[in-house]
Amino acid sequence: MDNWTEKRELVRVAKLYYMNGLTQAEIAKKLGVSRPVISKLLQRAKDTGVVEIYIRDETVSMVELEQQLEHAYGIEEVIVVPVMGSDNEELVKQQVAKAAAQHLPKWVRNKQKIGISWGTTLYHLVNEFPFERDHRIKVYPLVGGIGRQRIEIHANQLAYELSKKLGGTCEFLYAPAIVETVELKRQLVESPDIRSLLEEAKQVELAIVGVGNPFSSTMREMGYLNEEEIRQLYEGQAVGDIGSRFIDASGEAINIPLNSRVIGIELSDLRNIPTVIGVVSGMKKLEAVLGILKGRYFDKLIIDEYLAEALLAKAKGVKVRERA
């Protein structure tokens, strides 16, 4: 068979299969050959470029972005949430939280102890989480409450609401996230109830955490950080916080009094949890997420596509594209 005749036959078979929708068996019968011959011709059509297959789906670019980020930062799994060109921060946050809620059931399966921190993103996640039934699961708060305002986003409340969704039980950490003095913290963590709760929280199999930007955060908006503490965070070159513990660009806890007054599991404890899932949205969290990735705290990360693109640009050493 010469090249022209072969190409004509490949095109004919490919059109019958891909454009006319005939099965390989139907084509074989039509042309009077065996089905394996048709299979070989179709493969030959792909190998020679007669047929090129493209997957036309908006999620393909997201998958490629996820794989690049996993490789660049050495993280087990990244899920990038498309935001359809939206610049509405609250809407993007809800989309990321919803995606996390859809993936979380498979990750908590067969787990008996899970932990959760606090924040608005995790509040949306718990709201979106589907009802499951696993009476073995117990949910632990990983950090204390932060006061009387916005109790719906506190770790205790989120642990309670998530445990209801799971059909399990929960524990409560009866202490603020940040207390006034180091001495008061020492007294509280030495109390039997708080000490035993923190010890158990260290043993969770999976942790769900959010990320904060100390200079544009819920804690600052609600008045839980005073001006002196903000100054200390600037001087300490803080880039973000996990569970109310503030870190620098390398992911290490900064040495300021504020970090010594937090009641919750330590950053070293977080690193020892088998699976830690970070749920983050918004470009304001970029430097915080970079620090956390460098500190190797996350095993899984769920982020919006803008933040994902910026993280990849950072990994490649190129300028991050500004957003309006």
Secondary structure, 3 states (H helix, E strand, C coil): CCHHHHHHHHHHHHHHHHHCCCCHHHHHHHHCCCHHHHHHHHHHHHHCCCCCCCCCCHHHHHHHHHHHHHHHHCCCEEEEECCCCCCCHHHHHHHHHHHHHHHHHHHHCCCCEEEECCCHHHHHHHHHCCCCCCCCCEEEECECECCCCCHHHCHHHHHHHHHHHHCCEECCCCCECECCCHHHHHHHHCCHHHHHHHHHHCCCCEEEECCECCCCCHHHHCCCCCHHHHHHHHHCCCCEEECCEEECCCCCECCCHHHHHECECCHHHHHHCCEEEEECCCHHHHHHHHHHHHCCCCCEEEEEHHHHHHHHHHHHCCCCCCCC
